[in-house]
Amino acid sequence: MINVLSHAILFGVLFLLDRLSKLWAVVHCAPSLRINEFLRFEVVYNRGVAWSLLSFTDEVMFNALTFVLVVITLWLVHYAYVRAQQGYLFFGELLIIAGSCSNIVDRFWYKGVVDFIVLSYNGYTWPLFNGADICIVSGVVILIISLRKE
C-alpha cells in the first residue's frame, strides 16, 4: 500500500520550497539579479499559462482561466486518489498537483504567476519559469512514462 503520509509530506515540501523561492525572488530580484552569463533572476507576473500563452489583461478572462486551472487541478487530485486506491504510484501526479497549487496561489495572491528563472545561452533565452513549472513538467514526463508502461 502506498504511504499517503509520505506523499503528503513530499507535496508540502515541494509546495513550500516553491512558495519560499518565489517570495525570495519578489523581495530580492527586482529588477534583475544576474548570476552569470547563463543564469539570471528577473521577476515577471505571468497572467497566462506556459510561456504566457492565453495571457489576459482582462480580469474576467484571467479569472475564467484561473477557474479552469483550479478545476483541472481538482480533477487531477481525484485521478491521483483513484490511482492510489488501485495501488499505482502517483508520483507524477503529485508533482503536477504541487506545482499547480503553488501557481494557483500566485494567481490569487499576485494576480499572476511569479516566474523568475531566466536561462540563456549563445544569444538564446529560454522563457521565464519557476520551481512549480519544473515540478509540473517533470510530473507530466513521469506520468506519460508510467502510463506507457502500463
Residue frames as qw, qx, qy, qz and C-alpha x, y, z in Angstrom:
[[0.000, 0.889, 0.459, 0.000, 0.00, 0.00, 0.00],
 [0.375, 0.553, -0.024, 0.744, 1.25, 3.45, -0.90],
 [0.394, -0.435, -0.476, 0.655, 2.18, 5.55, 2.09],
 [0.081, 0.851, 0.395, 0.338, -0.13, 8.56, 1.85],
 [0.431, -0.858, -0.039, 0.277, 1.68, 10.40, 4.65],
 [0.568, -0.288, 0.369, 0.677, 4.99, 10.33, 2.78],
 [0.307, 0.501, 0.529, 0.612, 3.25, 11.69, -0.33],
 [0.179, -0.925, -0.322, -0.090, 1.59, 14.42, 1.74],
 [0.525, -0.687, 0.132, 0.485, 4.95, 15.40, 3.20],
 [0.505, 0.040, 0.485, 0.713, 6.53, 15.45, -0.26],
 [0.118, 0.764, 0.488, 0.405, 3.67, 17.62, -1.52],
 [0.344, -0.915, -0.163, 0.137, 4.17, 20.01, 1.40],
 [0.577, -0.453, 0.281, 0.618, 7.93, 20.22, 0.88],
 [0.410, 0.294, 0.528, 0.683, 7.60, 20.90, -2.87],
 [0.042, -0.857, -0.436, -0.273, 4.84, 23.45, -2.31],
 [0.448, -0.846, -0.054, 0.285, 6.75, 25.22, 0.47],
 [0.582, -0.238, 0.350, 0.694, 10.03, 25.31, -1.48],
 [0.284, 0.510, 0.503, 0.637, 8.28, 26.90, -4.42],
 [0.207, -0.915, -0.329, -0.107, 6.49, 29.42, -2.23],
 [0.544, -0.704, 0.087, 0.448, 9.74, 30.38, -0.48],
 [0.535, 0.003, 0.428, 0.729, 11.69, 30.65, -3.75],
 [0.141, 0.700, 0.471, 0.518, 9.04, 32.95, -5.22],
 [0.364, -0.908, -0.186, 0.095, 8.99, 35.09, -2.08],
 [0.602, -0.438, 0.243, 0.622, 12.78, 35.34, -2.25],
 [0.422, 0.306, 0.492, 0.697, 12.59, 36.34, -5.91],
 [0.041, -0.861, -0.411, -0.298, 9.92, 39.00, -5.33],
 [0.458, -0.861, -0.036, 0.220, 11.95, 40.55, -2.50],
 [0.537, -0.573, 0.377, 0.491, 15.49, 40.24, -3.92],
 [0.526, 0.093, 0.631, 0.563, 15.31, 40.11, -7.70],
 [0.276, 0.880, 0.383, 0.047, 13.72, 43.38, -8.73],
 [0.685, 0.480, -0.125, -0.533, 14.52, 44.43, -11.36],
 [0.902, 0.312, -0.300, -0.005, 17.05, 41.67, -12.11],
 [0.550, -0.668, 0.500, 0.033, 19.80, 39.66, -10.46],
 [0.720, 0.545, -0.423, -0.076, 22.50, 38.33, -12.79],
 [0.852, -0.425, 0.300, 0.061, 24.30, 35.20, -11.54],
 [0.453, -0.323, 0.608, 0.566, 26.44, 34.52, -14.63],
 [0.205, 0.289, -0.492, -0.795, 26.16, 34.63, -18.42],
 [0.263, -0.141, -0.904, -0.305, 23.77, 31.64, -18.39],
 [0.349, -0.564, -0.741, 0.102, 21.54, 32.40, -15.40],
 [0.021, -0.190, 0.214, -0.958, 19.74, 35.43, -14.06],
 [0.061, -0.530, -0.804, 0.262, 16.65, 36.03, -11.93],
 [0.107, -0.048, -0.154, -0.981, 14.06, 38.53, -13.09],
 [0.244, 0.361, 0.781, -0.447, 10.54, 38.68, -11.69],
 [0.285, -0.040, -0.485, -0.826, 7.66, 38.63, -14.18],
 [0.472, 0.169, 0.651, -0.570, 3.99, 38.11, -13.31],
 [0.098, 0.010, -0.838, -0.536, 2.65, 35.68, -15.90],
 [0.524, 0.160, 0.343, -0.763, -1.12, 36.07, -16.32],
 [0.748, 0.270, -0.409, -0.447, -1.35, 33.19, -18.78],
 [0.960, -0.204, 0.191, 0.005, -0.14, 29.61, -18.73],
 [0.773, -0.187, 0.332, 0.507, 3.11, 28.12, -20.03],
 [0.425, 0.050, 0.331, 0.841, 5.24, 30.74, -21.83],
 [0.155, 0.350, 0.191, -0.904, 2.48, 33.32, -21.24],
 [0.142, -0.224, -0.786, -0.558, 0.10, 31.56, -23.62],
 [0.318, -0.658, -0.643, -0.228, -3.52, 32.62, -23.07],
 [0.317, -0.222, -0.363, 0.848, -2.32, 35.70, -21.19],
 [0.062, -0.758, -0.542, -0.358, -5.18, 38.06, -20.42],
 [0.121, 0.164, -0.286, 0.936, -5.18, 41.62, -19.14],
 [0.544, -0.367, -0.257, -0.709, -8.97, 41.44, -18.85],
 [0.296, -0.309, 0.724, -0.541, -9.90, 40.38, -15.28],
 [0.840, 0.096, 0.201, -0.495, -12.90, 38.32, -16.36],
 [0.826, 0.414, -0.378, -0.055, -10.82, 36.22, -18.77],
 [0.193, 0.500, -0.737, 0.412, -7.97, 35.93, -16.23],
 [0.513, -0.200, 0.597, -0.583, -10.43, 34.73, -13.58],
 [0.900, 0.227, -0.017, -0.372, -12.06, 32.31, -16.03],
 [0.644, 0.473, -0.587, 0.129, -8.66, 30.82, -16.87],
 [0.092, -0.406, 0.734, -0.536, -7.84, 30.57, -13.17],
 [0.758, -0.041, 0.340, -0.555, -11.16, 28.77, -12.59],
 [0.880, 0.346, -0.278, -0.167, -10.37, 26.28, -15.37],
 [0.400, 0.493, -0.699, 0.329, -6.92, 25.63, -13.87],
 [0.399, -0.291, 0.634, -0.596, -8.46, 25.03, -10.43],
 [0.882, 0.120, 0.126, -0.438, -10.97, 22.56, -11.92],
 [0.760, 0.442, -0.475, 0.029, -8.23, 20.71, -13.82],
 [0.110, 0.463, -0.740, 0.474, -6.11, 20.52, -10.66],
 [0.616, -0.158, 0.502, -0.586, -9.05, 19.19, -8.63],
 [0.913, 0.265, -0.133, -0.280, -9.73, 16.59, -11.31],
 [0.565, 0.487, -0.628, 0.222, -6.07, 15.53, -11.16],
 [0.262, -0.377, 0.687, -0.563, -6.29, 15.23, -7.35],
 [0.838, 0.040, 0.271, -0.472, -9.25, 12.89, -7.82],
 [0.822, 0.444, -0.350, -0.072, -7.42, 10.94, -10.54],
 [0.248, 0.512, -0.729, 0.380, -4.34, 10.54, -8.30],
 [0.528, -0.248, 0.572, -0.576, -6.57, 9.38, -5.44],
 [0.918, 0.197, 0.045, -0.341, -8.23, 6.75, -7.62],
 [0.684, 0.501, -0.516, 0.123, -4.86, 5.52, -8.89],
 [0.062, -0.472, 0.727, -0.495, -3.56, 5.33, -5.32],
 [0.745, -0.094, 0.407, -0.520, -6.60, 3.27, -4.33],
 [0.919, 0.343, -0.116, -0.155, -5.80, 0.91, -7.21],
 [0.849, -0.372, 0.218, 0.305, -2.24, 0.53, -5.92],
 [0.643, 0.583, 0.076, 0.491, -0.49, 2.62, -8.56],
 [0.452, -0.326, -0.115, 0.822, 2.27, 5.05, -7.79],
 [0.194, 0.886, 0.389, 0.159, 1.16, 8.63, -8.32],
 [0.521, -0.440, 0.040, 0.731, 4.47, 10.49, -8.09],
 [0.247, 0.241, 0.437, 0.831, 3.99, 12.23, -11.44],
 [0.219, -0.737, -0.522, -0.369, 0.53, 13.40, -10.46],
 [0.537, -0.696, -0.275, 0.390, 1.87, 14.59, -7.11],
 [0.433, -0.181, 0.177, 0.865, 4.50, 16.77, -8.81],
 [0.030, 0.447, 0.504, 0.739, 1.90, 18.28, -11.14],
 [0.387, -0.765, -0.500, -0.122, -0.55, 18.94, -8.29],
 [0.537, -0.570, -0.165, 0.600, 2.10, 20.56, -6.06],
 [0.311, -0.035, 0.287, 0.905, 3.29, 22.84, -8.86],
 [0.103, -0.546, -0.575, -0.601, -0.23, 23.68, -9.98],
 [0.436, -0.756, -0.471, 0.131, -1.38, 24.50, -6.44],
 [0.454, -0.465, -0.038, 0.759, 1.54, 26.86, -5.90],
 [0.159, 0.133, 0.425, 0.881, 0.95, 28.61, -9.22],
 [0.237, -0.669, -0.612, -0.348, -2.76, 28.92, -8.40],
 [0.447, -0.687, -0.327, 0.471, -1.85, 30.62, -5.10],
 [0.324, -0.189, 0.211, 0.903, 0.20, 33.12, -7.13],
 [0.007, -0.435, -0.600, -0.671, -2.79, 33.82, -9.36],
 [0.370, -0.787, -0.487, -0.079, -4.85, 34.81, -6.30],
 [0.552, -0.624, -0.135, 0.537, -2.04, 36.50, -4.31],
 [0.311, -0.405, 0.292, 0.809, -0.13, 38.34, -7.06],
 [0.574, 0.663, 0.185, -0.443, -2.74, 38.36, -9.87],
 [0.668, 0.624, -0.395, -0.092, -0.23, 36.40, -11.97],
 [0.960, -0.184, -0.041, 0.207, 2.23, 33.54, -11.60],
 [0.228, -0.877, 0.384, 0.179, 5.66, 34.60, -10.35],
 [0.906, 0.304, 0.033, 0.292, 8.17, 33.49, -12.99],
 [0.214, -0.941, 0.242, 0.106, 11.77, 34.46, -12.31],
 [0.675, -0.324, 0.549, 0.372, 14.34, 31.96, -13.59],
 [0.549, 0.789, -0.132, -0.242, 15.96, 33.04, -16.85],
 [0.747, -0.215, 0.506, 0.374, 18.34, 30.70, -18.69],
 [0.456, 0.839, -0.150, -0.256, 20.37, 32.00, -21.63],
 [0.697, -0.257, 0.526, 0.414, 22.94, 30.54, -23.96],
 [0.388, 0.001, 0.576, 0.720, 24.62, 31.94, -27.04],
 [0.168, 0.016, -0.230, -0.958, 22.02, 34.67, -27.57],
 [0.501, -0.337, -0.670, -0.432, 19.02, 32.39, -26.97],
 [0.220, -0.207, 0.581, -0.755, 16.89, 32.93, -23.87],
 [0.226, -0.309, -0.922, -0.060, 14.53, 30.25, -22.59],
 [0.361, -0.639, -0.280, -0.619, 11.11, 31.57, -21.49],
 [0.165, -0.437, 0.575, -0.672, 10.96, 32.50, -17.80],
 [0.726, -0.267, -0.604, -0.194, 9.84, 29.82, -15.37],
 [0.394, -0.610, 0.446, -0.524, 9.78, 28.87, -11.68],
 [0.130, -0.258, 0.936, -0.201, 10.14, 25.81, -9.44],
 [0.639, 0.264, 0.537, -0.484, 6.46, 24.93, -9.77],
 [0.665, 0.592, -0.247, -0.383, 6.89, 24.79, -13.54],
 [0.190, 0.471, -0.862, 0.009, 9.79, 22.36, -13.08],
 [0.397, 0.006, 0.832, -0.389, 7.52, 20.16, -10.93],
 [0.690, 0.455, 0.235, -0.512, 4.70, 20.31, -13.49],
 [0.569, 0.601, -0.492, -0.270, 6.89, 19.44, -16.49],
 [0.038, 0.359, -0.921, 0.149, 8.72, 16.69, -14.58],
 [0.511, 0.117, 0.699, -0.486, 5.39, 15.30, -13.38],
 [0.724, 0.508, -0.025, -0.466, 3.95, 15.23, -16.90],
 [0.417, 0.538, -0.724, -0.115, 7.02, 13.37, -18.19],
 [0.147, -0.186, 0.918, -0.317, 6.83, 10.84, -15.33],
 [0.626, 0.272, 0.473, -0.557, 3.07, 10.41, -15.83],
 [0.682, 0.542, -0.293, -0.394, 3.45, 9.79, -19.56],
 [0.270, 0.441, -0.855, 0.038, 6.24, 7.26, -18.99],
 [0.296, -0.056, 0.850, -0.431, 4.30, 5.44, -16.28],
 [0.693, 0.374, 0.273, -0.553, 1.12, 5.31, -18.39],
 [0.589, 0.546, -0.518, -0.293, 3.05, 3.96, -21.37],
 [0.084, 0.340, -0.920, 0.176, 4.47, 1.18, -19.20],
 [0.526, 0.064, 0.641, -0.556, 1.01, 0.07, -18.01]]
